[in-house]
Amino acid sequence: MARNIFPEDRLGNLSLNDFLNMSDIASAARQMDEVVERELNLDQKKDELKRRLLDAANARGEKLTPAQAEIAVDNFFDGLYSFKEPKKGFETTLAGLYVDRARIGKFYGIPVLAATLIAGVIYTGSSIASSAHRHSLERGVETSVETFYKQRQSLLGEIEIVSSSPTRTKLSPSDQDVVKRDLEAARRDLEDIDRFLTEFCPQGNSQERVTQDNYNDVNKRLESVSGQLSDSKKQLDEGKDLLQKQEKITQIRTSLDSLISEVKGVKPIPVFLERAQTAYNSGVSSLERKQVNEAEVYVSELERTKRDIGEFSGLSARLEKVYGDIRNIAKEENAKTRAERLYQDALQSVQSANVPRLTETSRQLEELDEKLNQEYTIRIVNRKGILTGVERDYTRHYVALEAVDSSGNPVLVNVANEESGGKVERVSMWAQRVTDKGNNSRWEKVKRDKQDNNVIDDYIAGYKKKGYLEKDMAMDGFLDGTITHWENTIRGRRWQYQEVAR
């Protein structure tokens, strides 16, 4: 039998405290009834959420069907009361150790307080390290976002430069359309990126908008942003390439026009003028086909023609002067014949405006003229520190000679060095091969003259007279074959020089 906790005789004498207790119990019972009613009436709750989703989508101008709203609500309730087991890791292991600290301490003989402190220190240290790691990852994402912001700003600046470039008006209509499409595509990509950067990097600073709660999601979206930046740059580069090519075409055309004007201004001979006009026309045609590299070749050809015109007049004047001097000074027919042959060759180069060939022929005439004008004495060298006689391979003997003018000053002459395959060198001193057999050989005569009193008494070997090409040797016994380097004693498997007479 139930006991009456409130007898009738007490109902009239309820205290204020009893009345308040009864009110609290009644209020708790009412709240429990409301919770039960709310949780049991789940269908009505889902219908209310679906209605609110459809109203919100309609207000934003988005198309959302009732079926789509129902799927969203069902997915929400399916995961509302589910438990997601945390991933196994260092932090979960430490947390488990902390919870089980009393049992572990008892097992290893560690006081509970000490085990608690150890587990707490380890767990706290791990939390600090983990927090620092997450902060580092967050900062990396922030840096990437700010870098993309700067890249976007840079691309916007380049787009404006390309858009306002005066070169665009010089493009063909088809190329102008291409540049326009490229710029529009580049802008669209940047506009898509702008929504992301406005949300997470306002004014180029992402530290307030990128947090430890969202940096993972932001990082996932960065890949898409990077691709859009790359696409925008690619579109922009295509437009820039067209403009740069057009600028190059304009520059080359200016060079062609300037060069042909300069050539015509000096009124060259018809051969040069025709050559220049042909190069100019070919260059213009190449530009019309947008063949920039080929057009540059014709610019170089025009420059060379202009240079040849400048050299041509000077070469022609020098040619006549040198040829006239040779005819006046030459004393032997050999020199006159050689000069006439070179002169006729030069005239053909003049008629064909072949400047390289004319340059070479003029050089040879000038060398001939210089050689005919030279006049010097050939002496056997008798000087301290210089070998007078040298022997090569123990079989060939040479005597040192030098060329001097009437005042005793050295004169440079052309000497073919047989040691270098006959290469001509300009020297004032050389060694010439001599006869070396018998007492009357030139080698023995110079040797006796030197060893007599260490002085060469008979030292005049020959002369070179003005108007003649060849030397006139006063001594016999000098043969063909000259060397230009014999000063030091050289010992080796192939060559050997040694002093014979000083």
C-alpha positions, 0 to 999 in steps of 0.5 A, a space after each residue: 500500500 502506497 504511503 501518502 506523503 502529503 496527508 490531508 492534515 498537511 495540505 493546509 499548512 504547506 510551507 513556501 519551500 515545499 511549494 517551490 520544490 513542487 514547482 521545480 518538479 513540475 517544470 522538469 516534468 514539462 521540459 522532459 515532455 517537450 523533449 520527448 515530443 520534439 524527438 518523437 515528432 521527427 517527420 514534422 521537424 524534417 518538413 520544417 527544415 526542408 521548407 526553410 532550405 527552399 525559402 533560403 535558396 529562393 531568396 538567393 536566387 538559386 534553383 533547389 528542388 524539394 527532392 534535393 532539399 529532402 536529400 540534404 536534410 536526411 543526410 544531416 539527420 543520418 550523421 547527427 548522432 553518429 560517433 566517429 572514432 578518432 584516428 589512431 596517433 600519438 595524441 590519442 595514445 598519450 590521451 589513453 595513457 593519461 586516462 589509464 594513469 592509475 593502473 599504469 602507475 600501480 603496475 610499474 610501482 609509480 605513485 598515482 600522483 607521480 604517474 599523473 604528473 608524468 602523463 600530464 607533462 607528456 600530454 601537455 608537451 605533445 599538445 604544445 608540439 602539435 599546436 606548433 605544427 598546426 600553426 606552421 601548416 596554417 602559416 604555410 597556407 597563409 603564405 601561399 594565399 598571399 603569394 597568389 594575391 601578389 601574382 593576381 595583382 601582377 597579372 592585372 597590371 600586365 593586362 592593363 599594359 597590354 590593353 592600352 598598348 598602342 601596338 594593338 592598333 598596328 595588328 591585323 584585324 584577325 590578330 586584334 581579335 585574338 588579343 581581345 579574346 586572350 585578354 577577356 579569358 585572362 580577366 575571367 580567370 582572375 575574376 573567379 580568383 577574386 572571390 576566393 581572395 576577397 574571402 581569405 586575403 583582403 588587401 593582401 593579408 590572410 592572417 585573420 581569415 585563414 585560421 586553424 579551423 579552416 586552413 585545411 579547406 583553404 589549402 584544398 582550394 588553392 590547387 584550383 586557384 593555382 590552375 586559374 592563375 596559370 590559365 590566366 598567365 597563359 592567355 596573357 602571354 599569347 596576347 603579349 607574344 603577338 604584340 612583341 612580334 608586331 613591335 619587332 616587325 615595326 622595328 625592322 621596318 623602320 631599320 629597312 626604311 632608314 637604311 635604304 634612305 641612307 644608301 640613296 642619299 650618297 648616290 652610289 654606283 648603280 650596282 650598289 643601288 640595285 643591290 640595296 633595293 633588292 635587299 630592301 624589297 625582300 625584307 619588306 616582303 618577309 615582314 608582310 609574311 611575318 617572317 621576322 628572322 628572314 627579314 633580319 637577314 635582309 637588314 644585315 645585307 642592307 647594312 653590309 651594302 651601306 658599309 661597302 659603299 663607304 669603303 668602296 670610294 676610299 679603296 678606289 682612290 687608294 688603288 689609283 694612288 698605289 698603282 701610280 706610285 708602283 709604275 713610277 718606282 719599279 725598275 724591273 719588269 717582274 715588278 711592273 708585270 705583277 703590278 699590272 696584273 693586280 691592277 686589272 684584277 682590282 678594276 674588275 672588282 670595281 666594276 662588280 662592286 666586289 668590295 672584299 675582293 677589291 680590299 684584298 687586291 688593294 692590300 697586295 698592291 700596297 705590299 708590293 709598293 712598300 717592298 719596292 720602296 724599301 732600301 737597306 743593307 743586309 749585314 751579318 749579325 755581330 752582336 753580344 748575346 746573339 748567335 751568329 751561326 747556328 746548326 739545325 739537325 747537325 746537317 743544316 747551317 745558318 748565318 744570322 743576318 739583319 736589315 738596316 737603313 743608311 743610319 743603321 736603324 733596323 728595317 722590317 722585312 718579310 721573311 718566310 719561316 721554314 719552321 712554320 711551313 713558310 709562314 711570312 713574318 715581319 722581322 728585322 733579323 733572321 738566319 739564312 741557310 748557307 753552304 757548309 761543305 769544304 773550307 770555302 763554304 760560307 759557313 767556314 768563312 764566317 766561322 774563321 772570320 769570327 774566331 780570328 778576333 771575335 769580330 766579323 770583319 767582312 759583314 756586308 752580305 748584300 743590299 736591297 735597292 729601291 725599285 727592286 723586289 729581290 735582295 742583291 747578295 754581295 756574298 756567295 754561299 747563301 741558299 734558300 731557306 730562312 728561320 726567324 727564331 734561333 736565339 736560345 739553344 733548343 735541345 729536344 728529340 727533333 730540333 737542336 741549335 748550338 752556338 758555333 761562332 760569335 
